[in-house]
Amino acid sequence: MTPVRTCAGCGRKTAQAELQRFHASGGELAAGAGPGRGVYTCRRLQCFERAHANRAFARTLRATVRVDLSLGRLYT
């Protein structure tokens, strides 16, 4: 059975493989698999920007994280 995750930007539930994963690394948001909690967004820049604007990354990761907006390049 395929794991299902929720997009932090739009709230859509879908297969984990269809989403972009982020994790906290040294107080910064980092893309890809990593240790600890993860947060997912759809593979659309709009979802990434909405998650950032609504502070969904910090809330889901349960940690204060600095979001580098250059991570938006993952969506082009």
PDB file of N, H, CA, C and O in Angstrom:
ATOM      1  N   MET A   1       0.840  -1.181   0.000  1.00  0.00           N
ATOM      2  CA  MET A   1       0.000   0.000   0.000  1.00  0.00           C
ATOM      3  C   MET A   1       0.886   1.246   0.000  1.00  0.00           C
ATOM      4  O   MET A   1       1.868   1.313   0.739  1.00  0.00           O
ATOM      5  N   THR A   2       0.540   2.222  -0.823  1.00  0.00           N
ATOM      6  H   THR A   2      -0.257   2.168  -1.424  1.00  0.00           H
ATOM      7  CA  THR A   2       1.323   3.446  -0.965  1.00  0.00           C
ATOM      8  C   THR A   2       1.010   4.407   0.182  1.00  0.00           C
ATOM      9  O   THR A   2      -0.158   4.656   0.480  1.00  0.00           O
ATOM     10  N   PRO A   3       2.058   4.952   0.832  1.00  0.00           N
ATOM     11  CA  PRO A   3       1.814   5.935   1.901  1.00  0.00           C
ATOM     12  C   PRO A   3       1.158   7.200   1.335  1.00  0.00           C
ATOM     13  O   PRO A   3       1.499   7.648   0.240  1.00  0.00           O
ATOM     14  N   VAL A   4       0.226   7.760   2.085  1.00  0.00           N
ATOM     15  H   VAL A   4      -0.051   7.395   2.974  1.00  0.00           H
ATOM     16  CA  VAL A   4      -0.475   8.979   1.686  1.00  0.00           C
ATOM     17  C   VAL A   4      -0.039  10.107   2.617  1.00  0.00           C
ATOM     18  O   VAL A   4       0.026   9.928   3.833  1.00  0.00           O
ATOM     19  N   ARG A   5       0.256  11.261   2.044  1.00  0.00           N
ATOM     20  H   ARG A   5       0.203  11.407   1.056  1.00  0.00           H
ATOM     21  CA  ARG A   5       0.662  12.436   2.811  1.00  0.00           C
ATOM     22  C   ARG A   5      -0.202  13.628   2.398  1.00  0.00           C
ATOM     23  O   ARG A   5      -0.874  13.590   1.368  1.00  0.00           O
ATOM     24  N   THR A   6      -0.176  14.682   3.211  1.00  0.00           N
ATOM     25  H   THR A   6       0.371  14.713   4.048  1.00  0.00           H
ATOM     26  CA  THR A   6      -0.979  15.873   2.969  1.00  0.00           C
ATOM     27  C   THR A   6      -0.080  17.045   2.609  1.00  0.00           C
ATOM     28  O   THR A   6       0.946  17.268   3.251  1.00  0.00           O
ATOM     29  N   CYS A   7      -0.461  17.787   1.591  1.00  0.00           N
ATOM     30  H   CYS A   7      -1.295  17.606   1.069  1.00  0.00           H
ATOM     31  CA  CYS A   7       0.280  18.978   1.171  1.00  0.00           C
ATOM     32  C   CYS A   7       0.088  20.072   2.220  1.00  0.00           C
ATOM     33  O   CYS A   7      -1.039  20.359   2.623  1.00  0.00           O
ATOM     34  N   ALA A   8       1.188  20.682   2.660  1.00  0.00           N
ATOM     35  H   ALA A   8       2.104  20.449   2.333  1.00  0.00           H
ATOM     36  CA  ALA A   8       1.128  21.752   3.656  1.00  0.00           C
ATOM     37  C   ALA A   8       0.595  23.049   3.056  1.00  0.00           C
ATOM     38  O   ALA A   8       0.215  23.960   3.791  1.00  0.00           O
ATOM     39  N   GLY A   9       0.562  23.140   1.735  1.00  0.00           N
ATOM     40  H   GLY A   9       0.870  22.400   1.137  1.00  0.00           H
ATOM     41  CA  GLY A   9       0.083  24.355   1.088  1.00  0.00           C
ATOM     42  C   GLY A   9      -1.398  24.346   0.813  1.00  0.00           C
ATOM     43  O   GLY A   9      -2.103  25.287   1.178  1.00  0.00           O
ATOM     44  N   CYS A  10      -1.891  23.282   0.166  1.00  0.00           N
ATOM     45  H   CYS A  10      -1.318  22.518  -0.131  1.00  0.00           H
ATOM     46  CA  CYS A  10      -3.303  23.254  -0.244  1.00  0.00           C
ATOM     47  C   CYS A  10      -4.140  22.253   0.536  1.00  0.00           C
ATOM     48  O   CYS A  10      -5.368  22.309   0.476  1.00  0.00           O
ATOM     49  N   GLY A  11      -3.510  21.340   1.267  1.00  0.00           N
ATOM     50  H   GLY A  11      -2.512  21.295   1.316  1.00  0.00           H
ATOM     51  CA  GLY A  11      -4.243  20.375   2.066  1.00  0.00           C
ATOM     52  C   GLY A  11      -4.678  19.131   1.306  1.00  0.00           C
ATOM     53  O   GLY A  11      -5.385  18.287   1.855  1.00  0.00           O
ATOM     54  N   ARG A  12      -4.265  19.009   0.049  1.00  0.00           N
ATOM     55  H   ARG A  12      -3.690  19.695  -0.397  1.00  0.00           H
ATOM     56  CA  ARG A  12      -4.641  17.839  -0.760  1.00  0.00           C
ATOM     57  C   ARG A  12      -3.898  16.608  -0.265  1.00  0.00           C
ATOM     58  O   ARG A  12      -2.702  16.673   0.021  1.00  0.00           O
ATOM     59  N   LYS A  13      -4.598  15.495  -0.162  1.00  0.00           N
ATOM     60  H   LYS A  13      -5.569  15.443  -0.394  1.00  0.00           H
ATOM     61  CA  LYS A  13      -3.979  14.228   0.237  1.00  0.00           C
ATOM     62  C   LYS A  13      -3.682  13.433  -1.021  1.00  0.00           C
ATOM     63  O   LYS A  13      -4.544  13.276  -1.886  1.00  0.00           O
ATOM     64  N   THR A  14      -2.455  12.931  -1.119  1.00  0.00           N
ATOM     65  H   THR A  14      -1.754  13.058  -0.417  1.00  0.00           H
ATOM     66  CA  THR A  14      -2.056  12.160  -2.293  1.00  0.00           C
ATOM     67  C   THR A  14      -0.899  11.240  -1.930  1.00  0.00           C
ATOM     68  O   THR A  14      -0.397  11.273  -0.807  1.00  0.00           O
ATOM     69  N   ALA A  15      -0.482  10.423  -2.884  1.00  0.00           N
ATOM     70  H   ALA A  15      -0.890  10.396  -3.797  1.00  0.00           H
ATOM     71  CA  ALA A  15       0.618   9.478  -2.654  1.00  0.00           C
ATOM     72  C   ALA A  15       1.901  10.233  -2.327  1.00  0.00           C
ATOM     73  O   ALA A  15       2.195  11.270  -2.923  1.00  0.00           O
ATOM     74  N   GLN A  16       2.645   9.711  -1.392  1.00  0.00           N
ATOM     75  H   GLN A  16       2.406   8.869  -0.908  1.00  0.00           H
ATOM     76  CA  GLN A  16       3.884  10.335  -0.941  1.00  0.00           C
ATOM     77  C   GLN A  16       4.845  10.592  -2.095  1.00  0.00           C
ATOM     78  O   GLN A  16       5.534  11.612  -2.110  1.00  0.00           O
ATOM     79  N   ALA A  17       4.898   9.683  -3.057  1.00  0.00           N
ATOM     80  H   ALA A  17       4.338   8.855  -3.045  1.00  0.00           H
ATOM     81  CA  ALA A  17       5.829   9.802  -4.180  1.00  0.00           C
ATOM     82  C   ALA A  17       5.522  10.996  -5.086  1.00  0.00           C
ATOM     83  O   ALA A  17       6.396  11.440  -5.831  1.00  0.00           O
ATOM     84  N   GLU A  18       4.308  11.517  -5.033  1.00  0.00           N
ATOM     85  H   GLU A  18       3.598  11.157  -4.428  1.00  0.00           H
ATOM     86  CA  GLU A  18       3.911  12.643  -5.877  1.00  0.00           C
ATOM     87  C   GLU A  18       4.189  13.996  -5.235  1.00  0.00           C
ATOM     88  O   GLU A  18       3.947  15.030  -5.857  1.00  0.00           O
ATOM     89  N   LEU A  19       4.691  14.008  -4.006  1.00  0.00           N
ATOM     90  H   LEU A  19       4.888  13.168  -3.500  1.00  0.00           H
ATOM     91  CA  LEU A  19       4.913  15.246  -3.267  1.00  0.00           C
ATOM     92  C   LEU A  19       6.403  15.519  -3.077  1.00  0.00           C
ATOM     93  O   LEU A  19       7.230  14.614  -3.178  1.00  0.00           O
ATOM     94  N   GLN A  20       6.731  16.778  -2.799  1.00  0.00           N
ATOM     95  H   GLN A  20       6.059  17.514  -2.716  1.00  0.00           H
ATOM     96  CA  GLN A  20       8.108  17.186  -2.485  1.00  0.00           C
ATOM     97  C   GLN A  20       8.258  17.196  -0.975  1.00  0.00           C
ATOM     98  O   GLN A  20       7.465  17.827  -0.276  1.00  0.00           O
ATOM     99  N   ARG A  21       9.282  16.491  -0.458  1.00  0.00           N
ATOM    100  H   ARG A  21       9.925  15.978  -1.026  1.00  0.00           H
ATOM    101  CA  ARG A  21       9.479  16.423   0.992  1.00  0.00           C
ATOM    102  C   ARG A  21      10.519  17.442   1.432  1.00  0.00           C
ATOM    103  O   ARG A  21      11.493  17.708   0.728  1.00  0.00           O
ATOM    104  N   PHE A  22      10.288  18.006   2.612  1.00  0.00           N
ATOM    105  H   PHE A  22       9.496  17.790   3.184  1.00  0.00           H
ATOM    106  CA  PHE A  22      11.232  18.916   3.258  1.00  0.00           C
ATOM    107  C   PHE A  22      11.433  18.457   4.696  1.00  0.00           C
ATOM    108  O   PHE A  22      10.572  17.793   5.273  1.00  0.00           O
ATOM    109  N   HIS A  23      12.575  18.818   5.265  1.00  0.00           N
ATOM    110  H   HIS A  23      13.274  19.357   4.795  1.00  0.00           H
ATOM    111  CA  HIS A  23      12.856  18.532   6.667  1.00  0.00           C
ATOM    112  C   HIS A  23      13.673  19.684   7.244  1.00  0.00           C
ATOM    113  O   HIS A  23      14.187  20.519   6.499  1.00  0.00           O
ATOM    114  N   ALA A  24      13.793  19.728   8.557  1.00  0.00           N
ATOM    115  H   ALA A  24      13.376  19.050   9.162  1.00  0.00           H
ATOM    116  CA  ALA A  24      14.588  20.761   9.218  1.00  0.00           C
ATOM    117  C   ALA A  24      16.022  20.271   9.355  1.00  0.00           C
ATOM    118  O   ALA A  24      16.271  19.135   9.758  1.00  0.00           O
ATOM    119  N   SER A  25      16.957  21.145   9.014  1.00  0.00           N
ATOM    120  H   SER A  25      16.755  22.068   8.687  1.00  0.00           H
ATOM    121  CA  SER A  25      18.371  20.812   9.138  1.00  0.00           C
ATOM    122  C   SER A  25      19.106  22.037   9.668  1.00  0.00           C
ATOM    123  O   SER A  25      19.320  23.007   8.940  1.00  0.00           O
ATOM    124  N   GLY A  26      19.486  21.985  10.926  1.00  0.00           N
ATOM    125  H   GLY A  26      19.313  21.198  11.517  1.00  0.00           H
ATOM    126  CA  GLY A  26      20.209  23.108  11.521  1.00  0.00           C
ATOM    127  C   GLY A  26      19.403  24.396  11.544  1.00  0.00           C
ATOM    128  O   GLY A  26      19.965  25.475  11.360  1.00  0.00           O
ATOM    129  N   GLY A  27      18.098  24.305  11.768  1.00  0.00           N
ATOM    130  H   GLY A  27      17.641  23.428  11.918  1.00  0.00           H
ATOM    131  CA  GLY A  27      17.256  25.485  11.842  1.00  0.00           C
ATOM    132  C   GLY A  27      16.820  26.031  10.494  1.00  0.00           C
ATOM    133  O   GLY A  27      16.180  27.079  10.425  1.00  0.00           O
ATOM    134  N   GLU A  28      17.163  25.328   9.425  1.00  0.00           N
ATOM    135  H   GLU A  28      17.684  24.476   9.481  1.00  0.00           H
ATOM    136  CA  GLU A  28      16.764  25.749   8.083  1.00  0.00           C
ATOM    137  C   GLU A  28      15.953  24.653   7.425  1.00  0.00           C
ATOM    138  O   GLU A  28      16.108  23.473   7.737  1.00  0.00           O
ATOM    139  N   LEU A  29      15.085  25.059   6.506  1.00  0.00           N
ATOM    140  H   LEU A  29      14.959  26.018   6.252  1.00  0.00           H
ATOM    141  CA  LEU A  29      14.295  24.109   5.740  1.00  0.00           C
ATOM    142  C   LEU A  29      15.177  23.521   4.647  1.00  0.00           C
ATOM    143  O   LEU A  29      15.814  24.260   3.896  1.00  0.00           O
ATOM    144  N   ALA A  30      15.216  22.205   4.555  1.00  0.00           N
ATOM    145  H   ALA A  30      14.698  21.604   5.165  1.00  0.00           H
ATOM    146  CA  ALA A  30      16.034  21.527   3.548  1.00  0.00           C
ATOM    147  C   ALA A  30      15.150  20.571   2.752  1.00  0.00           C
ATOM    148  O   ALA A  30      14.245  19.942   3.299  1.00  0.00           O
ATOM    149  N   ALA A  31      15.424  20.473   1.467  1.00  0.00           N
ATOM    150  H   ALA A  31      16.160  20.984   1.022  1.00  0.00           H
ATOM    151  CA  ALA A  31      14.639  19.606   0.586  1.00  0.00           C
ATOM    152  C   ALA A  31      15.139  18.171   0.663  1.00  0.00           C
ATOM    153  O   ALA A  31      16.312  17.920   0.940  1.00  0.00           O
ATOM    154  N   GLY A  32      14.233  17.239   0.415  1.00  0.00           N
ATOM    155  H   GLY A  32      13.280  17.443   0.191  1.00  0.00           H
ATOM    156  CA  GLY A  32      14.587  15.833   0.329  1.00  0.00           C
ATOM    157  C   GLY A  32      14.449  15.095   1.634  1.00  0.00           C
ATOM    158  O   GLY A  32      14.025  15.647   2.649  1.00  0.00           O
ATOM    159  N   ALA A  33      14.816  13.836   1.582  1.00  0.00           N
ATOM    160  H   ALA A  33      15.161  13.387   0.757  1.00  0.00           H
ATOM    161  CA  ALA A  33      14.728  12.978   2.761  1.00  0.00           C
ATOM    162  C   ALA A  33      15.768  13.397   3.780  1.00  0.00           C
ATOM    163  O   ALA A  33      16.860  13.840   3.422  1.00  0.00           O
ATOM    164  N   GLY A  34      15.434  13.258   5.020  1.00  0.00           N
ATOM    165  H   GLY A  34      14.547  12.898   5.310  1.00  0.00           H
ATOM    166  CA  GLY A  34      16.356  13.607   6.092  1.00  0.00           C
ATOM    167  C   GLY A  34      15.824  13.067   7.398  1.00  0.00           C
ATOM    168  O   GLY A  34      14.733  12.499   7.445  1.00  0.00           O
ATOM    169  N   PRO A  35      16.585  13.241   8.453  1.00  0.00           N
ATOM    170  CA  PRO A  35      16.172  12.711   9.744  1.00  0.00           C
ATOM    171  C   PRO A  35      15.006  13.499  10.337  1.00  0.00           C
ATOM    172  O   PRO A  35      14.841  14.686  10.058  1.00  0.00           O
ATOM    173  N   GLY A  36      14.218  12.840  11.141  1.00  0.00           N
ATOM    174  H   GLY A  36      14.352  11.875  11.368  1.00  0.00           H
ATOM    175  CA  GLY A  36      13.148  13.522  11.866  1.00  0.00           C
ATOM    176  C   GLY A  36      11.885  13.724  11.058  1.00  0.00           C
ATOM    177  O   GLY A  36      11.642  13.057  10.053  1.00  0.00           O
ATOM    178  N   ARG A  37      11.088  14.670  11.535  1.00  0.00           N
ATOM    179  H   ARG A  37      11.286  15.212  12.352  1.00  0.00           H
ATOM    180  CA  ARG A  37       9.799  14.960  10.917  1.00  0.00           C
ATOM    181  C   ARG A  37       9.974  15.533   9.522  1.00  0.00           C
ATOM    182  O   ARG A  37      10.974  16.184   9.219  1.00  0.00           O
ATOM    183  N   GLY A  38       8.992  15.282   8.688  1.00  0.00           N
ATOM    184  H   GLY A  38       8.179  14.754   8.934  1.00  0.00           H
ATOM    185  CA  GLY A  38       9.002  15.829   7.341  1.00  0.00           C
ATOM    186  C   GLY A  38       7.720  16.576   7.067  1.00  0.00           C
ATOM    187  O   GLY A  38       6.702  16.358   7.724  1.00  0.00           O
ATOM    188  N   VAL A  39       7.781  17.454   6.097  1.00  0.00           N
ATOM    189  H   VAL A  39       8.608  17.631   5.564  1.00  0.00           H
ATOM    190  CA  VAL A  39       6.611  18.198   5.657  1.00  0.00           C
ATOM    191  C   VAL A  39       6.596  18.126   4.132  1.00  0.00           C
ATOM    192  O   VAL A  39       7.648  18.160   3.493  1.00  0.00           O
ATOM    193  N   TYR A  40       5.417  18.029   3.561  1.00  0.00           N
ATOM    194  H   TYR A  40       4.563  18.002   4.080  1.00  0.00           H
ATOM    195  CA  TYR A  40       5.290  17.810   2.124  1.00  0.00           C
ATOM    196  C   TYR A  40       4.485  18.916   1.458  1.00  0.00           C
ATOM    197  O   TYR A  40       3.588  19.500   2.067  1.00  0.00           O
ATOM    198  N   THR A  41       4.819  19.198   0.193  1.00  0.00           N
ATOM    199  H   THR A  41       5.547  18.723  -0.301  1.00  0.00           H
ATOM    200  CA  THR A  41       4.010  20.088  -0.631  1.00  0.00           C
ATOM    201  C   THR A  41       3.813  19.418  -1.984  1.00  0.00           C
ATOM    202  O   THR A  41       4.598  18.567  -2.402  1.00  0.00           O
ATOM    203  N   CYS A  42       2.734  19.832  -2.659  1.00  0.00           N
ATOM    204  H   CYS A  42       2.096  20.523  -2.320  1.00  0.00           H
ATOM    205  CA  CYS A  42       2.533  19.392  -4.041  1.00  0.00           C
ATOM    206  C   CYS A  42       3.710  19.910  -4.857  1.00  0.00           C
ATOM    207  O   CYS A  42       4.442  20.788  -4.399  1.00  0.00           O
ATOM    208  N   ARG A  43       3.893  19.394  -6.017  1.00  0.00           N
ATOM    209  H   ARG A  43       3.299  18.681  -6.388  1.00  0.00           H
ATOM    210  CA  ARG A  43       4.999  19.836  -6.863  1.00  0.00           C
ATOM    211  C   ARG A  43       4.603  21.082  -7.661  1.00  0.00           C
ATOM    212  O   ARG A  43       4.830  21.163  -8.868  1.00  0.00           O
ATOM    213  N   ARG A  44       4.002  22.055  -6.951  1.00  0.00           N
ATOM    214  H   ARG A  44       3.818  21.989  -5.971  1.00  0.00           H
ATOM    215  CA  ARG A  44       3.619  23.334  -7.553  1.00  0.00           C
ATOM    216  C   ARG A  44       4.187  24.453  -6.697  1.00  0.00           C
ATOM    217  O   ARG A  44       4.109  24.399  -5.470  1.00  0.00           O
ATOM    218  N   LEU A  45       4.752  25.455  -7.331  1.00  0.00           N
ATOM    219  H   LEU A  45       4.816  25.498  -8.328  1.00  0.00           H
ATOM    220  CA  LEU A  45       5.326  26.592  -6.621  1.00  0.00           C
ATOM    221  C   LEU A  45       4.277  27.282  -5.757  1.00  0.00           C
ATOM    222  O   LEU A  45       4.592  27.763  -4.669  1.00  0.00           O
ATOM    223  N   GLN A  46       3.052  27.336  -6.223  1.00  0.00           N
ATOM    224  H   GLN A  46       2.796  26.945  -7.108  1.00  0.00           H
ATOM    225  CA  GLN A  46       1.975  27.984  -5.475  1.00  0.00           C
ATOM    226  C   GLN A  46       1.784  27.331  -4.102  1.00  0.00           C
ATOM    227  O   GLN A  46       1.555  28.032  -3.116  1.00  0.00           O
ATOM    228  N   CYS A  47       1.872  26.022  -4.026  1.00  0.00           N
ATOM    229  H   CYS A  47       2.058  25.453  -4.826  1.00  0.00           H
ATOM    230  CA  CYS A  47       1.715  25.327  -2.742  1.00  0.00           C
ATOM    231  C   CYS A  47       2.886  25.628  -1.809  1.00  0.00           C
ATOM    232  O   CYS A  47       2.689  25.807  -0.607  1.00  0.00           O
ATOM    233  N   PHE A  48       4.094  25.685  -2.349  1.00  0.00           N
ATOM    234  H   PHE A  48       4.254  25.540  -3.326  1.00  0.00           H
ATOM    235  CA  PHE A  48       5.271  26.020  -1.546  1.00  0.00           C
ATOM    236  C   PHE A  48       5.112  27.426  -0.965  1.00  0.00           C
ATOM    237  O   PHE A  48       5.337  27.638   0.227  1.00  0.00           O
ATOM    238  N   GLU A  49       4.727  28.379  -1.805  1.00  0.00           N
ATOM    239  H   GLU A  49       4.544  28.206  -2.773  1.00  0.00           H
ATOM    240  CA  GLU A  49       4.577  29.762  -1.361  1.00  0.00           C
ATOM    241  C   GLU A  49       3.464  29.895  -0.319  1.00  0.00           C
ATOM    242  O   GLU A  49       3.607  30.648   0.644  1.00  0.00           O
ATOM    243  N   ARG A  50       2.365  29.175  -0.503  1.00  0.00           N
ATOM    244  H   ARG A  50       2.249  28.563  -1.285  1.00  0.00           H
ATOM    245  CA  ARG A  50       1.267  29.231   0.459  1.00  0.00           C
ATOM    246  C   ARG A  50       1.690  28.633   1.796  1.00  0.00           C
ATOM    247  O   ARG A  50       1.363  29.184   2.848  1.00  0.00           O
ATOM    248  N   ALA A  51       2.409  27.520   1.772  1.00  0.00           N
ATOM    249  H   ALA A  51       2.675  27.073   0.918  1.00  0.00           H
ATOM    250  CA  ALA A  51       2.885  26.894   3.010  1.00  0.00           C
ATOM    251  C   ALA A  51       3.832  27.839   3.752  1.00  0.00           C
ATOM    252  O   ALA A  51       3.791  27.915   4.980  1.00  0.00           O
ATOM    253  N   HIS A  52       4.670  28.549   3.026  1.00  0.00           N
ATOM    254  H   HIS A  52       4.703  28.487   2.028  1.00  0.00           H
ATOM    255  CA  HIS A  52       5.583  29.508   3.636  1.00  0.00           C
ATOM    256  C   HIS A  52       4.804  30.673   4.248  1.00  0.00           C
ATOM    257  O   HIS A  52       5.063  31.060   5.388  1.00  0.00           O
ATOM    258  N   ALA A  53       3.856  31.234   3.499  1.00  0.00           N
ATOM    259  H   ALA A  53       3.646  30.920   2.573  1.00  0.00           H
ATOM    260  CA  ALA A  53       3.075  32.378   3.970  1.00  0.00           C
ATOM    261  C   ALA A  53       2.249  32.043   5.213  1.00  0.00           C
ATOM    262  O   ALA A  53       2.067  32.894   6.085  1.00  0.00           O
ATOM    263  N   ASN A  54       1.757  30.830   5.295  1.00  0.00           N
ATOM    264  H   ASN A  54       1.904  30.139   4.587  1.00  0.00           H
ATOM    265  CA  ASN A  54       0.922  30.412   6.426  1.00  0.00           C
ATOM    266  C   ASN A  54       1.724  29.776   7.560  1.00  0.00           C
ATOM    267  O   ASN A  54       1.145  29.253   8.512  1.00  0.00           O
ATOM    268  N   ARG A  55       3.040  29.818   7.462  1.00  0.00           N
ATOM    269  H   ARG A  55       3.510  30.242   6.688  1.00  0.00           H
ATOM    270  CA  ARG A  55       3.946  29.238   8.475  1.00  0.00           C
ATOM    271  C   ARG A  55       3.702  27.751   8.701  1.00  0.00           C
ATOM    272  O   ARG A  55       3.906  27.239   9.802  1.00  0.00           O
ATOM    273  N   ALA A  56       3.266  27.065   7.656  1.00  0.00           N
ATOM    274  H   ALA A  56       3.100  27.480   6.762  1.00  0.00           H
ATOM    275  CA  ALA A  56       2.953  25.642   7.763  1.00  0.00           C
ATOM    276  C   ALA A  56       4.208  24.786   7.947  1.00  0.00           C
ATOM    277  O   ALA A  56       4.143  23.731   8.579  1.00  0.00           O
ATOM    278  N   PHE A  57       5.343  25.224   7.408  1.00  0.00           N
ATOM    279  H   PHE A  57       5.395  26.081   6.895  1.00  0.00           H
ATOM    280  CA  PHE A  57       6.576  24.444   7.561  1.00  0.00           C
ATOM    281  C   PHE A  57       6.951  24.345   9.039  1.00  0.00           C
ATOM    282  O   PHE A  57       7.179  23.247   9.547  1.00  0.00           O
ATOM    283  N   ALA A  58       7.015  25.478   9.726  1.00  0.00           N
ATOM    284  H   ALA A  58       6.830  26.370   9.314  1.00  0.00           H
ATOM    285  CA  ALA A  58       7.386  25.480  11.144  1.00  0.00           C
ATOM    286  C   ALA A  58       6.351  24.742  11.988  1.00  0.00           C
ATOM    287  O   ALA A  58       6.707  24.004  12.906  1.00  0.00           O
ATOM    288  N   ARG A  59       5.082  24.940  11.680  1.00  0.00           N
ATOM    289  H   ARG A  59       4.793  25.539  10.934  1.00  0.00           H
ATOM    290  CA  ARG A  59       4.023  24.293  12.457  1.00  0.00           C
ATOM    291  C   ARG A  59       4.081  22.774  12.310  1.00  0.00           C
ATOM    292  O   ARG A  59       3.971  22.052  13.301  1.00  0.00           O
ATOM    293  N   THR A  60       4.251  22.289  11.091  1.00  0.00           N
ATOM    294  H   THR A  60       4.341  22.875  10.286  1.00  0.00           H
ATOM    295  CA  THR A  60       4.271  20.846  10.860  1.00  0.00           C
ATOM    296  C   THR A  60       5.540  20.211  11.407  1.00  0.00           C
ATOM    297  O   THR A  60       5.498  19.110  11.956  1.00  0.00           O
ATOM    298  N   LEU A  61       6.669  20.899  11.262  1.00  0.00           N
ATOM    299  H   LEU A  61       6.703  21.794  10.816  1.00  0.00           H
ATOM    300  CA  LEU A  61       7.937  20.358  11.751  1.00  0.00           C
ATOM    301  C   LEU A  61       8.101  20.532  13.257  1.00  0.00           C
ATOM    302  O   LEU A  61       8.997  19.948  13.866  1.00  0.00           O
ATOM    303  N   ARG A  62       7.225  21.345  13.850  1.00  0.00           N
ATOM    304  H   ARG A  62       6.497  21.820  13.355  1.00  0.00           H
ATOM    305  CA  ARG A  62       7.291  21.631  15.288  1.00  0.00           C
ATOM    306  C   ARG A  62       8.638  22.220  15.676  1.00  0.00           C
ATOM    307  O   ARG A  62       9.202  21.889  16.718  1.00  0.00           O
ATOM    308  N   ALA A  63       9.142  23.100  14.815  1.00  0.00           N
ATOM    309  H   ALA A  63       8.683  23.369  13.968  1.00  0.00           H
ATOM    310  CA  ALA A  63      10.421  23.754  15.066  1.00  0.00           C
ATOM    311  C   ALA A  63      10.464  25.059  14.277  1.00  0.00           C
ATOM    312  O   ALA A  63       9.811  25.190  13.242  1.00  0.00           O
ATOM    313  N   THR A  64      11.228  26.008  14.769  1.00  0.00           N
ATOM    314  H   THR A  64      11.758  25.902  15.610  1.00  0.00           H
ATOM    315  CA  THR A  64      11.427  27.249  14.037  1.00  0.00           C
ATOM    316  C   THR A  64      12.429  26.984  12.930  1.00  0.00           C
ATOM    317  O   THR A  64      13.552  26.554  13.194  1.00  0.00           O
ATOM    318  N   VAL A  65      12.033  27.236  11.699  1.00  0.00           N
ATOM    319  H   VAL A  65      11.121  27.585  11.484  1.00  0.00           H
ATOM    320  CA  VAL A  65      12.921  27.012  10.564  1.00  0.00           C
ATOM    321  C   VAL A  65      12.954  28.252   9.684  1.00  0.00           C
ATOM    322  O   VAL A  65      11.943  28.932   9.504  1.00  0.00           O
ATOM    323  N   ARG A  66      14.126  28.534   9.141  1.00  0.00           N
ATOM    324  H   ARG A  66      14.947  27.982   9.287  1.00  0.00           H
ATOM    325  CA  ARG A  66      14.282  29.626   8.184  1.00  0.00           C
ATOM    326  C   ARG A  66      14.032  29.040   6.799  1.00  0.00           C
ATOM    327  O   ARG A  66      14.644  28.043   6.418  1.00  0.00           O
ATOM    328  N   VAL A  67      13.135  29.662   6.058  1.00  0.00           N
ATOM    329  H   VAL A  67      12.638  30.472   6.369  1.00  0.00           H
ATOM    330  CA  VAL A  67      12.784  29.171   4.727  1.00  0.00           C
ATOM    331  C   VAL A  67      13.503  30.010   3.695  1.00  0.00           C
ATOM    332  O   VAL A  67      13.226  31.201   3.557  1.00  0.00           O
ATOM    333  N   ASP A  68      14.419  29.404   2.973  1.00  0.00           N
ATOM    334  H   ASP A  68      14.644  28.436   3.086  1.00  0.00           H
ATOM    335  CA  ASP A  68      15.136  30.077   1.895  1.00  0.00           C
ATOM    336  C   ASP A  68      14.258  30.004   0.653  1.00  0.00           C
ATOM    337  O   ASP A  68      13.990  28.918   0.140  1.00  0.00           O
ATOM    338  N   LEU A  69      13.813  31.160   0.172  1.00  0.00           N
ATOM    339  H   LEU A  69      14.031  32.042   0.588  1.00  0.00           H
ATOM    340  CA  LEU A  69      12.891  31.175  -0.955  1.00  0.00           C
ATOM    341  C   LEU A  69      13.528  30.645  -2.252  1.00  0.00           C
ATOM    342  O   LEU A  69      12.821  30.394  -3.229  1.00  0.00           O
ATOM    343  N   SER A  70      14.845  30.475  -2.264  1.00  0.00           N
ATOM    344  H   SER A  70      15.419  30.679  -1.471  1.00  0.00           H
ATOM    345  CA  SER A  70      15.487  29.888  -3.446  1.00  0.00           C
ATOM    346  C   SER A  70      15.105  28.408  -3.594  1.00  0.00           C
ATOM    347  O   SER A  70      15.351  27.812  -4.643  1.00  0.00           O
ATOM    348  N   LEU A  71      14.510  27.814  -2.561  1.00  0.00           N
ATOM    349  H   LEU A  71      14.310  28.297  -1.709  1.00  0.00           H
ATOM    350  CA  LEU A  71      14.022  26.439  -2.685  1.00  0.00           C
ATOM    351  C   LEU A  71      12.911  26.362  -3.736  1.00  0.00           C
ATOM    352  O   LEU A  71      12.582  25.276  -4.212  1.00  0.00           O
ATOM    353  N   GLY A  72      12.347  27.485  -4.089  1.00  0.00           N
ATOM    354  H   GLY A  72      12.614  28.368  -3.702  1.00  0.00           H
ATOM    355  CA  GLY A  72      11.332  27.536  -5.124  1.00  0.00           C
ATOM    356  C   GLY A  72      11.829  27.039  -6.463  1.00  0.00           C
ATOM    357  O   GLY A  72      11.030  26.686  -7.330  1.00  0.00           O
ATOM    358  N   ARG A  73      13.142  27.007  -6.642  1.00  0.00           N
ATOM    359  H   ARG A  73      13.791  27.294  -5.938  1.00  0.00           H
ATOM    360  CA  ARG A  73      13.719  26.518  -7.903  1.00  0.00           C
ATOM    361  C   ARG A  73      13.425  25.039  -8.127  1.00  0.00           C
ATOM    362  O   ARG A  73      13.531  24.554  -9.254  1.00  0.00           O
ATOM    363  N   LEU A  74      13.057  24.316  -7.073  1.00  0.00           N
ATOM    364  H   LEU A  74      12.971  24.710  -6.158  1.00  0.00           H
ATOM    365  CA  LEU A  74      12.716  22.900  -7.196  1.00  0.00           C
ATOM    366  C   LEU A  74      11.456  22.686  -8.015  1.00  0.00           C
ATOM    367  O   LEU A  74      11.204  21.576  -8.484  1.00  0.00           O
ATOM    368  N   TYR A  75      10.668  23.722  -8.190  1.00  0.00           N
ATOM    369  H   TYR A  75      10.873  24.624  -7.809  1.00  0.00           H
ATOM    370  CA  TYR A  75       9.375  23.601  -8.833  1.00  0.00           C
ATOM    371  C   TYR A  75       9.374  24.034 -10.294  1.00  0.00           C
ATOM    372  O   TYR A  75       8.318  24.048 -10.926  1.00  0.00           O
ATOM    373  N   THR A  76      10.503  24.379 -10.829  1.00  0.00           N
ATOM    374  H   THR A  76      11.361  24.368 -10.316  1.00  0.00           H
ATOM    375  CA  THR A  76      10.543  24.827 -12.231  1.00  0.00           C
ATOM    376  C   THR A  76      10.874  23.701 -13.178  1.00  0.00           C
ATOM    377  O   THR A  76      10.945  23.912 -14.388  1.00  0.00           O
TER     378      THR A  76
END
